[in-house]
Amino acid sequence: MKKIKRALISVSNKNNLKFLLKNLNKYKIKLISSGGTFKEIKKMGFNCEEVSKYTGSSEILSGRVKTLHPKIHAGILSNRKLGVHKRDLIKNNYNEIDLVIVNFYPFERTVEQTKSHKKIIENIDIGGPTMVRAAAKNYNDVTVITNVSQYEGLIENLNNHKGSTSLEFRKRAAFEAFGETAYYESLIFNYFKDISNSQFSKKIILGLNRVEKLRYGENPHQGGALYAASEDLGLEKLNGKQLSYNNYADIFSALQISKSFPKNKGTVIVKHGNPCGVSIHKNNIESFLMAYKCDPISSFGGIVSCNFKVNRSLAIKLNKLFFEVIIGNGFDKDALSVLKKKKNVRLINSKNFKISNNNNLVSNMHFALAQSPDIKNFTHNDFKIVSKVKPSKKTFENLIFAFNVCRFVKSNAIVLTNEKSTVGIGSGQPSRLDSCDVAINKMNKFQNMPDREVLAASDAFFPFVDGVEKLIQNGISGIIQPSGSIRDKEIINFANRTGTMLVFSKTRHFKH
């Protein structure tokens, strides 16, 4: 146990400060503080010594230097068991500091609220993190508190030990303190990375907060948690059971697709990370029905994401089917009353969710792969018509829709569409020809397509004519694919011989 005799308090977040001070006062703990915290403590009527008086050195450099003083850091860092440390303190007339309560200048909030580089720089805390690191290093003798949420635990520990703290509490607090300083440094590093336009810097420093501890990972024997740069994901859960690891993985896959649609239009149904039905039909209820019709068997137990506000009419149809999660850009009050009849179904409002332009990271074992996101909005200029038969404006738009969906399907990917709705999807096959088979079989199983225009998209070029031939033999009248194969001319010639529309993309879109 370590008796707390002297505490240094310097906090940007002054919430619950009075509650903290009342409890410290019970144990006659001497207080040292500076700046705004000192003024607030005095205003609340508690005795406190200002840092400048304690050290005998005035604040200088417009407040940039106030706690950076040997009397402060010697008091925090001294090892109470070492005679030489005790002698140094006595020789210099320094006192031990047993408790450090510090939270930092609001750098993160400042970056969000202003573009003034000067103001942002002045909100880089120097003294605070320095004291916290010193106290955390010396946790054997010093207690360090870095978050308002820790106040109750500190008071409970003091009460249980008559004004002292336990070694276990101090060790846990030090662990949290180093997490705070590391996170704070990551914010500063990433700000400078952004303004330096360094997309792939020599080092990556992730500052992520745990948003939720999950019941388990992909399987019950695996642990799982959700981390994010901000605790506000822009997602609001309105109903249902706790979200699982797999739920979140599918939610993010579904949102990446649906947020690529035109505003307030489109439905996507996702299962195990892959879309099994997509439609941007102008009528929202029809878009859901057509997405579902693409593959009703795979849709069972999946996630449906509506890129529009869900109304009562759609809610009634949704409630007749089994979905794990229903996402909407808001829900009408009447829709919620219908959908909440199923207590377990998770309802997610994604109105405030935004797709990030930050690099995507895939982490496994002891490495991480980083790449820029594949979220570019396609225009006609991204494609070239290479066949003699030219698509109409309407058909061209349908081809672009098919290609947009295709880039969100795991490679090798083939997407068949009609009227801006998917009618067959082949995903994740080692052979592109196999993906063609899967997509065609899905279409033949669930659709009635005679005399209707069916278009195909491929996420990469066809290395041989056989895949294109299979699609054409099964009624596909137009194909959109990336160029780049040594057999591109052969494929163009085959399309012209069969009267097939062929459009080349300037970019490939593998998704592994």
C-alpha positions in Angstrom: 0.0 0.0 0.0 1.1 3.6 -0.7 -0.3 6.4 1.4 -1.3 9.4 -0.7 0.0 12.6 0.9 0.5 14.9 -2.0 -1.4 15.1 -5.4 -0.8 17.1 -8.5 -3.9 17.8 -10.6 -4.0 19.3 -14.1 -7.1 18.5 -16.1 -8.5 19.8 -19.3 -11.8 17.9 -18.7 -13.1 19.3 -15.4 -16.2 17.1 -15.1 -16.7 15.6 -11.6 -13.8 17.6 -10.3 -15.7 18.7 -7.2 -16.6 15.1 -6.4 -12.9 14.1 -6.7 -11.7 17.0 -4.5 -14.2 16.3 -1.7 -13.0 12.8 -1.4 -9.3 13.7 -1.5 -10.0 16.3 1.1 -11.2 13.5 3.4 -7.7 12.1 3.6 -6.0 15.6 4.0 -4.2 15.2 0.7 -2.2 18.3 -0.2 -3.0 19.6 -3.7 -0.8 21.2 -6.3 -2.2 22.6 -9.5 -1.7 25.1 -12.3 -3.5 27.3 -14.8 -7.2 26.9 -15.2 -7.4 23.8 -13.0 -5.8 25.8 -10.1 -8.4 28.6 -10.5 -11.3 26.1 -10.6 -10.1 24.3 -7.5 -9.8 27.6 -5.6 -13.2 28.7 -6.9 -14.7 25.5 -5.5 -13.3 26.5 -2.1 -10.5 23.9 -1.7 -6.9 24.6 -0.5 -4.4 24.3 -3.3 -0.8 25.4 -4.0 -0.1 26.8 -7.5 2.7 25.1 -9.4 4.7 28.3 -9.9 4.7 28.9 -6.1 5.5 25.3 -5.4 8.5 25.2 -7.8 9.5 28.8 -7.2 9.5 29.3 -11.0 6.9 31.4 -12.9 5.1 30.0 -15.9 7.0 31.1 -19.1 6.6 31.0 -22.8 2.9 31.9 -22.7 2.2 28.9 -20.5 4.1 26.4 -22.6 6.4 25.7 -19.6 4.9 25.4 -16.2 5.1 21.8 -14.9 8.4 21.0 -16.7 10.5 21.5 -13.6 12.8 19.1 -11.7 10.9 19.7 -8.4 7.8 18.3 -10.1 9.5 15.4 -11.9 11.8 14.4 -9.1 8.8 14.3 -6.8 7.0 11.9 -9.2 10.0 9.8 -10.3 11.8 9.2 -7.0 12.1 5.6 -6.0 11.0 5.6 -2.3 13.2 2.5 -1.6 16.5 4.1 -2.7 18.5 6.1 -0.2 20.2 8.0 -2.9 16.9 9.3 -4.2 15.7 10.3 -0.7 19.0 12.2 -0.2 18.6 14.0 -3.5 15.1 15.1 -2.6 16.3 16.4 0.8 19.4 18.1 -0.7 17.2 20.0 -3.2 14.3 20.6 -0.8 11.9 18.6 -3.0 8.8 16.6 -1.9 7.4 13.3 -3.0 4.3 13.5 -5.2 2.2 10.4 -4.7 -0.8 11.0 -7.0 -0.9 12.5 -10.5 -4.3 13.3 -12.0 -3.9 14.6 -15.5 -5.9 14.6 -18.7 -4.6 16.3 -21.9 -5.4 19.3 -24.0 -8.3 18.4 -26.3 -6.1 17.9 -29.4 -8.6 15.6 -31.1 -11.6 17.9 -30.6 -9.5 20.9 -31.8 -8.6 19.1 -35.1 -12.3 18.4 -35.6 -13.4 22.0 -34.9 -10.8 24.1 -36.7 -8.4 24.1 -39.6 -6.1 26.7 -37.9 -2.7 25.0 -37.8 -1.5 27.5 -35.2 -4.4 26.7 -32.9 -4.0 23.0 -33.4 -0.3 23.2 -32.6 -1.0 25.1 -29.4 -3.3 22.2 -28.3 -0.5 19.7 -28.4 0.0 19.0 -24.7 3.6 18.6 -23.6 3.7 18.8 -19.8 0.6 16.6 -19.2 1.9 13.5 -21.1 5.4 14.0 -19.6 4.0 13.9 -16.1 1.7 10.9 -16.9 4.6 8.9 -18.4 6.8 9.7 -15.4 4.0 8.6 -12.9 3.2 5.5 -14.9 6.8 4.5 -15.0 7.0 4.9 -11.2 3.7 3.0 -10.6 5.4 1.1 -7.7 5.2 4.4 -5.7 2.9 6.7 -7.6 -0.8 6.5 -8.6 -1.7 8.0 -12.0 -5.2 8.9 -13.1 -5.8 9.9 -16.8 -9.6 9.8 -17.2 -12.6 11.1 -15.4 -14.1 7.6 -15.6 -11.3 6.4 -13.2 -12.3 8.8 -10.3 -14.8 6.4 -8.7 -12.3 3.5 -8.8 -9.6 5.8 -7.2 -12.0 6.9 -4.4 -13.1 3.3 -3.8 -9.4 2.2 -3.5 -8.6 5.0 -1.1 -11.7 4.2 1.0 -10.8 0.5 1.1 -7.2 1.2 2.2 -7.7 4.3 4.4 -6.1 6.8 2.1 -3.6 4.4 0.4 -3.8 2.7 -3.0 -2.9 -0.9 -3.7 -0.1 -2.0 -6.0 -2.6 -3.8 -8.3 -4.6 -0.6 -8.7 -1.5 1.4 -9.5 -0.3 -1.1 -12.0 -3.7 -1.2 -13.8 -3.8 2.6 -13.8 -0.3 2.8 -15.3 -1.4 0.4 -18.0 -4.3 2.7 -18.9 -2.0 5.8 -18.6 0.5 4.5 -21.2 -2.5 3.7 -23.4 -3.7 7.3 -23.1 -0.2 8.7 -24.0 0.2 6.4 -26.9 -3.3 7.2 -28.2 -2.6 10.9 -27.8 0.7 10.7 -29.7 -1.1 8.7 -32.5 -3.5 11.6 -33.0 -0.7 14.0 -33.4 1.3 11.7 -35.7 -1.7 11.1 -37.9 -2.5 14.9 -38.1 1.0 15.5 -39.3 0.8 12.6 -41.7 -2.4 14.1 -43.2 -0.9 17.5 -43.7 2.3 16.1 -45.1 0.3 14.1 -47.7 2.2 10.9 -46.7 -0.3 8.2 -47.7 2.0 5.2 -46.9 4.4 6.5 -44.2 7.3 4.4 -42.9 5.3 3.7 -39.7 1.6 3.3 -39.0 0.3 4.3 -35.6 -3.3 3.4 -35.0 -5.2 5.2 -32.3 -8.4 3.2 -31.8 -10.9 3.1 -29.0 -12.7 -0.1 -27.9 -16.3 0.6 -28.9 -17.7 -2.8 -27.8 -16.5 -6.0 -26.3 -18.2 -8.8 -28.3 -19.6 -12.1 -27.0 -17.0 -13.9 -29.2 -15.3 -13.7 -32.6 -16.2 -15.5 -35.8 -16.7 -18.6 -33.7 -17.5 -19.2 -30.0 -14.0 -20.3 -29.1 -12.5 -17.0 -30.3 -12.5 -13.7 -28.4 -13.7 -10.5 -30.2 -14.0 -6.8 -29.8 -14.8 -3.8 -32.1 -12.3 -0.9 -32.2 -12.7 2.4 -34.0 -11.0 5.8 -34.3 -14.2 7.4 -32.8 -16.6 5.7 -30.4 -19.4 7.2 -32.5 -19.6 5.0 -35.6 -22.5 6.9 -37.1 -24.6 3.8 -36.4 -27.5 3.7 -34.0 -28.9 0.4 -32.8 -32.7 0.8 -32.3 -33.7 -2.8 -31.4 -32.5 -6.3 -31.0 -29.8 -8.5 -29.5 -26.2 -7.5 -29.1 -24.4 -7.3 -32.4 -21.8 -10.1 -33.1 -18.4 -10.0 -34.8 -20.0 -11.6 -37.9 -22.9 -9.1 -37.8 -20.5 -6.1 -37.8 -18.4 -7.6 -40.6 -21.5 -8.0 -42.8 -22.9 -4.6 -41.7 -19.7 -2.9 -42.9 -19.8 -4.9 -46.2 -23.4 -3.9 -46.8 -22.9 -0.3 -46.0 -19.9 0.0 -48.3 -22.1 -1.2 -51.2 -25.3 0.7 -50.3 -23.5 4.0 -49.7 -22.2 3.8 -53.3 -25.8 4.0 -54.6 -27.5 7.3 -55.6 -28.9 9.2 -52.7 -32.0 7.6 -51.0 -32.0 4.8 -53.5 -31.2 1.1 -53.5 -31.2 -2.1 -51.4 -28.5 -4.7 -50.8 -28.7 -8.0 -49.0 -25.4 -9.4 -47.7 -24.5 -12.9 -46.4 -21.0 -13.8 -45.2 -19.5 -10.6 -46.6 -20.9 -11.1 -50.1 -23.9 -9.5 -51.7 -26.6 -12.0 -52.6 -29.0 -9.4 -54.1 -28.7 -5.8 -55.1 -31.2 -3.4 -56.7 -31.4 0.4 -57.3 -34.9 0.3 -58.8 -36.5 3.8 -58.4 -39.3 2.4 -56.3 -37.8 1.5 -52.9 -40.2 -1.4 -52.1 -39.5 -2.9 -55.6 -35.8 -2.5 -55.1 -36.0 -4.6 -51.9 -38.2 -7.3 -53.7 -35.9 -7.5 -56.7 -32.8 -7.7 -54.4 -34.4 -10.5 -52.5 -35.6 -12.3 -55.6 -32.0 -12.6 -56.8 -31.2 -15.3 -54.3 -34.0 -15.8 -51.7 -32.2 -18.9 -50.2 -28.9 -17.2 -49.5 -30.8 -14.1 -48.2 -32.2 -16.2 -45.3 -30.6 -15.0 -42.1 -28.6 -12.3 -43.9 -28.4 -8.5 -43.5 -30.5 -6.1 -45.5 -29.3 -2.5 -46.0 -31.8 0.1 -47.4 -30.2 3.3 -48.6 -33.4 5.1 -47.8 -35.9 5.7 -44.9 -37.8 2.5 -44.2 -41.6 3.0 -44.1 -44.4 0.8 -42.7 -45.2 -0.8 -46.1 -41.7 -2.1 -46.5 -41.5 -3.0 -42.8 -44.5 -5.4 -43.2 -42.7 -7.2 -46.0 -39.4 -7.3 -44.1 -41.2 -8.8 -41.0 -42.4 -11.7 -43.0 -38.8 -12.8 -43.7 -35.8 -13.7 -41.5 -33.0 -11.2 -41.4 -30.4 -10.9 -38.7 -30.0 -7.2 -39.2 -32.1 -4.5 -41.0 -30.3 -1.3 -41.8 -32.1 1.9 -42.9 -31.3 5.5 -43.5 -33.8 6.1 -40.7 -37.1 4.4 -39.9 -40.6 5.8 -39.8 -42.3 5.6 -36.4 -44.9 3.2 -37.9 -42.1 1.0 -39.4 -40.4 0.7 -36.0 -43.7 -0.4 -34.3 -43.9 -3.2 -36.9 -40.3 -4.3 -36.9 -39.9 -4.2 -33.1 -42.5 -7.0 -32.8 -39.5 -9.2 -33.4 -37.5 -8.6 -30.3 -34.2 -10.2 -31.5 -33.9 -8.5 -34.9 -31.3 -5.8 -34.9 -32.4 -2.5 -36.4 -29.7 -0.1 -37.3 -30.1 3.5 -38.3 -27.2 4.4 -40.7 -28.3 7.9 -41.5 -25.2 9.4 -40.0 -22.8 6.8 -41.3 -20.1 8.0 -43.8 -17.7 5.9 -45.8 -14.1 6.9 -44.9 -11.5 7.7 -47.5 -8.7 6.5 -45.1 -6.5 3.5 -46.1 -8.0 0.1 -45.6 -6.1 -2.3 -43.3 -6.1 -6.0 -43.2 -4.3 -7.4 -40.1 -3.3 -11.0 -39.5 -0.7 -12.6 -37.3 2.1 -10.0 -37.0 1.6 -8.0 -40.2 -0.9 -5.6 -41.8 -1.7 -4.9 -45.4 -2.7 -1.3 -46.2 -4.3 0.0 -49.3 -6.3 3.0 -50.4 -10.1 2.2 -50.6 -11.8 1.3 -53.9 -14.7 3.8 -53.6 -14.3 5.9 -56.7 -17.7 6.8 -58.3 -17.8 5.6 -61.9 -18.6 7.8 -64.8 -18.9 7.0 -68.5 -15.3 8.3 -69.0 -14.0 5.3 -67.0 -15.1 2.9 -69.7 -14.6 2.3 -73.4 -17.0 0.7 -75.8 -14.9 -1.7 -77.9 -17.6 -3.8 -79.7 -19.4 -3.0 -83.0 -22.8 -3.2 -81.3 -23.1 -0.2 -79.1 -25.2 -0.1 -75.9 -27.9 2.5 -75.6 -27.6 5.1 -72.8 -29.9 3.0 -70.6 -28.0 -0.2 -71.2 -24.7 1.6 -70.6 -26.0 2.8 -67.2 -27.1 -0.8 -66.4 -23.6 -2.1 -67.3 -22.0 0.5 -65.0 -24.4 -0.6 -62.2 -23.4 -4.2 -62.7 -19.7 -3.2 -62.6 -20.2 -1.2 -59.4 -21.8 -4.1 -57.7 -19.1 -6.5 -59.0 -16.2 -4.6 -57.2 -17.8 -5.4 -53.9 -18.1 -9.2 -54.6 -15.2 -11.4 -53.6 -13.0 -12.5 -56.5 -13.3 -14.1 -58.8 -16.6 -12.1 -59.3 -19.3 -12.3 -61.9 -22.5 -10.3 -61.6 -25.5 -10.7 -63.9 -28.1 -7.8 -64.0 -31.4 -6.7 -65.5 -33.0 -3.3 -65.0 -30.4 -2.2 -62.4 -31.0 -5.3 -60.3 -28.9 -8.3 -59.9 -30.3 -11.6 -61.2 -27.2 -13.8 -60.5 -24.0 -13.5 -58.6 -21.0 -15.8 -58.7 -18.4 -15.0 -56.0 -15.1 -16.2 -54.5 -14.4 -19.0 -56.9 -10.7 -19.8 -57.8 -11.7 -19.9 -61.5 -13.5 -17.1 -63.3 -15.3 -19.8 -65.4 -16.6 -21.4 -62.1 -17.9 -18.0 -61.1 -19.8 -17.7 -64.4 -21.3 -21.1 -63.7 -22.4 -20.1 -60.2 -24.0 -16.8 -61.5 -25.8 -18.5 -64.4 -27.1 -21.3 -62.2 -28.4 -18.8 -59.6 -30.2 -16.9 -62.4 -31.7 -20.0 -63.9 -32.9 -21.2 -60.5 -34.6 -18.0 -59.3 -35.4 -15.9 -62.4 -37.5 -16.0 -65.5 -35.3 -14.2 -68.0 -36.4 -15.2 -71.6 -36.5 -12.2 -74.0 -35.2 -9.9 -71.2 -31.8 -8.0 -71.5 -29.3 -9.6 -69.2 -25.9 -8.0 -68.7 -22.7 -9.3 -67.1 -19.9 -7.7 -65.2 -16.5 -9.2 -64.4 -14.1 -7.8 -61.7 -11.1 -8.6 -63.9 -10.4 -9.5 -67.5 -11.3 -12.9 -69.0 -8.0 -14.6 -69.6 -9.6 -16.8 -72.3 -12.7 -16.7 -74.5 -14.4 -19.6 -72.7 -15.9 -17.4 -69.9 -17.3 -14.9 -72.4 -18.6 -17.8 -74.6 -20.4 -19.4 -71.6 -22.1 -16.1 -70.7 -23.2 -15.5 -74.3 -24.5 -19.0 -74.7 -26.7 -18.4 -71.6 -28.4 -15.3 -73.0 -26.1 -12.5 -71.9 -26.2 -9.7 -74.4 -23.7 -7.3 -73.0 -20.5 -7.6 -70.9 -18.4 -5.1 -69.0 -14.9 -6.1 -67.9 -11.4 -4.6 -67.3 -9.0 -4.7 -70.2 -5.4 -5.9 -69.9 -5.4 -9.5 -71.2 -3.1 -10.6 -74.0 -6.3 -12.0 -75.5 -8.3 -8.8 -75.4 -8.4 -8.6 -79.3 -9.5 -12.2 -79.4 -12.4 -11.5 -77.0 -13.4 -8.3 -78.9 -13.5 -10.4 -82.2 -15.6 -13.0 -80.5 -18.1 -10.4 -79.2 -18.3 -8.9 -82.7 -19.0 -12.3 -84.3 -21.8 -13.0 -81.8 -23.3 -9.5 -81.9 -22.5 -8.9 -78.2 -22.0 -5.5 -76.6 -18.5 -5.3 -75.0 -17.3 -2.5 -72.7 -13.8 -2.3 -71.3 -13.0 -0.7 -67.9 -9.8 1.1 -67.4 -9.5 -0.3 -63.9 -9.5 -3.8 -62.3 -11.4 -4.5 -59.1 -10.3 -7.6 -57.3 -11.7 -8.0 -53.7 -9.9 -10.6 -51.7 
